[in-house]
Every structure is written in structure tokens, then in C-alpha cells.
């Protein structure tokens, strides 16, 4: 992450992150008694390792291997034309374990804010087929939605101000497993 920020407070340490994932897995298992049609789909970037951990926890709960996929829906975002262009403009699916047709998709992201990334990911999933349902699982819901997107499973909800962000650090991408509320300093 390239911008300058000042940590305000620790929201979740490694132990609390694991507890939140355990709680979300328990809620998913409670609302989905059969794992046969579930697919966990992690959103790039930090939703992918979170999705992997969630799929592992669900596999243990169900004693059934839960398929795991990952998707980068950057090119489905409504602000894509404002961003710096990158050379490969195709949708990047890291892994897709099975067809999404008639499956219950558990879409996993680290932080839910405006809802625009989730909208893009849902569109990407729909381009792959017609799932029975798409359920949203987020580690942190920071509010301030711009689109009518609501999570089905949430680890932590926190109110943020305009100059604040929630930063998720997760191994192996980062040096620690933690979630911080930070103040973003304006670029001068």
C-alpha cells in the first residue's frame, strides 16, 4: 500500500481474526446445512487468503472438502476507466474449482466499504453462470455504502470517517495477521 497513513488503533489481532473467521464459518454452516453446493470464492487481493482460511474451517465443520476459487474483478469496476491502465485487460480468475451454475457462492472480501468492488465481483460471477445464490462474507464492514450492498456474514463492523480506512494485514502477503483503523494522510 503506497499511501501514507497513521495507525489509530488495532481492531483485530491475529487471535481475534481467527475467532471472527470461526464465527463466520459457524454462521455459514448453520444457514447452509448441506455443503454439497457451496463454493467459497475469495476476492483479490486479501479476500483470497481469507477465503482460503474460511474454506478450510468449513471443510473441518462439514467434514467435506469445500471448493475454493478466487477472482479479480478489477475490470468489472465502474471506475476502471479512471484508473491507470494495465496491459492485460482480461478478467483474472486465479482458480475456479467448478461451474457456478446452481451453486451457493460464498463471496469473501476483507473490507466492505462503498460496495463497488462487491458489485463488480458479483457481475464477474454472473458472467461465469447463474448461481443459486451469492452470499457476501466480509472480515470488516466499515459502513458508508454508495451502493445497496449488504454482507450476510461479518466479522466486525466499525464506523469510519472520510479520512479513515481499515487496513487488513494477512500472512503470507504481509508480515502479520491484524486489522487496523488508520488515518490516511492527504497527498500533497
N, C-alpha and C positions, 0 to 999 in steps of 0.2 A: 504494500500500500504506500503510495508515493507522497501523499499529502502530509502536512504537519498537524499533529494532534497532541492534546494534553489529556492524560487519563484523569477521569473524575472519580470513578470508583469501580471496584471489582464487582461484577454482577453474579458471575458463576465461576467457581474454581473447578478444577478437574473432577473432584468428587461430586460437586453439585451438578456438573454437566452429565455425569453418568447417571445420577439419580433422576434428572429430568428425562433422559433417554429411556430409562427403565419405566418411568411413569407413562410416557407416551406409548411405549410398546405395550404396557398393560392395558391402556385405554383402547388401543387398536385391537388387541386380542379380544377384549370384551365386546367390542362392536362388530367384530368380524369373527364369528365362531369357527368358520372354516377357512383354512389358509389356501385352499386349492386354487382360488382365482386371484390371489394377491400378487402384485409386483411392486417392489419398492424402487422408486426412481429418484435418484439424487440430482439436484440441480447444480450446475457448475457455479461457483467453484467449491466452496466449503460445504455445500449440501451433499456433495459426492461422498466425502468421508463420513459425514453424519448419517447419510443413507446406508452406508456400509455397516456402521455400528448398529443402526436400528434394525437392519435386516438380520444381523447376527443375533440380536436379542429376540426378535420374533421367531427365528429359526429355533432357538432354545425353548421358547414358550410353547410353540406348536409341536416341537419335535418333528419338524417338516421343513425342508430346505425352501426358504423364501427367495424367489428370483430377484436379482438386483440389477438395475440398469442405471445409466447416467446420461444426462443430456445437457447441452449448452445451447440455450435458446436465444443467444445474443442477436441473431439475425431476424428474430421474430419481434424484437423490441420496437415499440413505436417511436423511439428516439434514435434508432440505428443510423439514420441518415445524418444526424448531428455529430456522431462520434467519429473518431479517427478511423479511416478505412484500414482494413487488414486485407491481406492478399487472398486468403481462402474464404470465400463467401458462402460456402455451403453449411447447412446445419451440421454441427458436430455432435454425433452421438458416440460417446465413449464405448458404451456397451448396451445392448438391448437383448435381454435374455429370451424373450418370446414376443409373440404378437400381442398388441394391446387390446385386440378385439375381445369384447365382453369380459375384460379383466377389471378388477378393482385396483386402481393405481393409487399408491401412497406416494405423493409428490413431496420430497423433502428439501427444505431450504434452511439456511442458517438464520437469516433475519428477514422478517416481513416488515416492509415499510410502506411504500406507495401502492404496491400491488401490481406494478407494471411488469416486473420480472416474472411473477407468477402467471399473469395473463399471457405473456409470451410463451412460457413453458407449456401452459395448457393448449395453446394453439399448436405448438410443435407436436405435442402428444396426439392431438386430434388429426394432424396431418399423417400420422402413422396408422390411424384406425379409429374405431369407435369403442372406447372403453365403456364398461357398465357404469363406472363412476370414477371420479378423480377426487381424492381426499388430500387436503393440504396439512402437512406436518411441519411446523417450524420450531426451531430451538428458542427464538426470541421474537416476540411481536412487539414492535416499538411504536405502533399506532400511526396516526397521521396519514391515513389512506387517501389516495387520489382516485382509486377505482373500488367498486364494491366487491372486494375480495376478503374473505374471512377464513381463518385457519380452523381446521377440525380438531387438531391436536397441537397444543402449545406447551413448551417447556417453561417459559417465563414471559410475562407481559410487563412492559416498562414504558412509561411516558417519557418522551424526549422532546426537547426544544429544537428549533430550527437549526441551531449551530451545534447540535449534538448528534452523535452517531453511536451505534452499537457495533463493536468490533469483536468478531469471533476468531479466536486462535485455536487451531486444532492440529495435532500431530497426524501425519508426518509433514504437513505443509508448513507448519510453524514449530517453534521451539517449545510450546506449551499448550495445554488444554485449558482455556479460560475465556471468559466473556467480560469485556469492559465497556462501560459507558465512557465515551470520550468527548471532549470539546474539540471541534475541528477549527483550526486557525485559518482565517481567510488568506487566500493567496494575494500577495502584494505585487 
